[in-house]
Amino acid sequence: MRIHIATDHAGLELSQQLQTHLREQGHEVTDHGPAAYDALDDYPSFCINAAKAVVRDQDAGIEALGVVFGGSGNGEQIAANKVKGVRAALVWNLSTAQLARQHNDANVISIGARQHEVAEAISFIDAFIAEPFSFEERHVRRIAQLAEYEATGDIAGKGVDQ
């Protein structure tokens, strides 16, 4: 599987360790930055580029997921979710990693690098990658509603105010 990774300075050490781990697991890893430590770097471009690459690969039929992280993971999740077609979930334990895929078919996860030890963060990412989407009707329906809103600004029959 192709895994797109992005971070900021707070997650640079985790990023390097994660990339090694994922390659050892047989994944193809694409690093969207940063390439070097800069305490003043800005995560939005790194995370948006990683998210865009996930969508582009998935649209081309390539099996791909994304992992973004920073100090808390919050801003990185927000940045990734600005990309049409991305469903980025903030993950803080094994259950949220699994449910992100199983119920939400998340294609990107965000993790707070300052909130978790490296081994713990890697376990979340491994669980996310391994967990399939359930394809339960209720989850498919809800994801379709999100995609409809993203495309049209409305959810048919749901009375969403604009």
N, C-alpha and C positions, 0 to 999 in steps of 0.2 A: 504494500500500500504506500502511496505517496503521502507524506506528512509535511504540511507547511507550518513553519514555526516563526514566531515573532515575539519580541520582548521590548523592554527598555533596559536602562542601566541596572535597575534593581533585579532583573532576572537574567542578566548575562551569564553568570556562573551556572545557573540552572540550565539555561539554554545549551551551553556547551556540553554539560554532562548528559542532558536529555538526548541530544543529537547522537552522541556516542552510543548510548543505550539503544535508541531506536534503530540505528544502523546495524548494531549487533543482533537485533531481532529480525533483520532482513528487510526493514522498511527503507524506502527512498526518502531522504530528508532534504527539504529545500528551506534554507535559512533566509528569512526576509529582513534580518537585521535586529539590532545593529551589529557591525563588524568589530567594533572596539568600544571600550568603556568611555562614556562621556556622561558625567553626572547631570548635564543639562539637555540631554537628548529628549526628543519628543516621540512618544510611542504611537500616535495616531497613524502616521504614514506607514510604519512597519506593520502594524496590525491590519490596517486596511489592505495593504498589498498582499499579506498572507491570506486574508479572507477572500479577496478577489481571485487569487490563484486557486483556492479550494473550489469556488463556484465554477471557474473556467474549466478546471480539470473534470469536475463532476458533469458539467454540460457536455464535455467531450467523451464521456463514458469511462473516464479514468477514476479508479477507486482512490479517493483522497479525503483527508480530514485535516483540520487545523488545530494548533495549540498556540494560544497567546498568553503571555503572562507579564506581570509587573509586580510592583510592591503589594498591592491588594488584589489585583486582577479586575477590579471594577471598571476602570477607565478603558482597559484593553478590551473587555467584553463590549462596552458601549461602542467603541470604535469599530470592532468587527461587525456588530449588528447594524451598522450604517450601510453595509454592502447588501444590495438586493440579492436575495437567495441564501443569505447566511442566517443560521439559527445558532447563535453562540450562547452557551450556558456557563455561568459561573459555578465552578466545582470546588467543593471544600472537603469532601469525603468520598469514600467508595460508592456509597449509595447515590449521591448526586451525579457522579460520573456515569454510573450505569443507567440511571433514569434519564439522563440527558439524551442518551442514544435510544433507549428502549421506548420511552414515551414521547419524546420531542424530536426524534431523528436529528438531533443537533449535529452539525457538521464542523463546528468549532467549539472548543472549550477554552475557558480562561481560568487561570489559577494564580493566586497570590503567592509570589515567590518568597515574600517575607513572612508568610503565614504558615509555611510548611517546610519540613526537612526535605531534602532532595529525594530520598528513598520514598517518602510518603507521596510526594508529587508524582514521581514516576509510577507508583502503584495506581494512582488515579488515572493517569494517561493510558497505562496499559489496559485498565478496566474499560475505559471509554472506547478504545480501539477495538477491543475484543467483543463488546456488547453489540448485538444486532438490534435494529429497529423491530418492534413487535408487530407492526402492520395491523394492530387492532383497529377496528373501524372508528372508534371514538378518537383515537390519536390521529389517524389519517384525516378525519373530518376537521379536527382542530388545526392541524398543520395547513390544510387547504384553506381554512378561514384566514389564517395569518398571511398566506401567500396571496389570497384575493385582496386583502386589505393593503398589502404592500404594493400590489399592481394597480389597484383601482381607487384606494382610499375608502372603500366600503366593504361590508360583509353582507351579502345578499340575504334578505329576510331577517337580519339581526338588528336593524335599527341603529346602526352606529352613526352618531352625530359627527359631522365634519367641522 
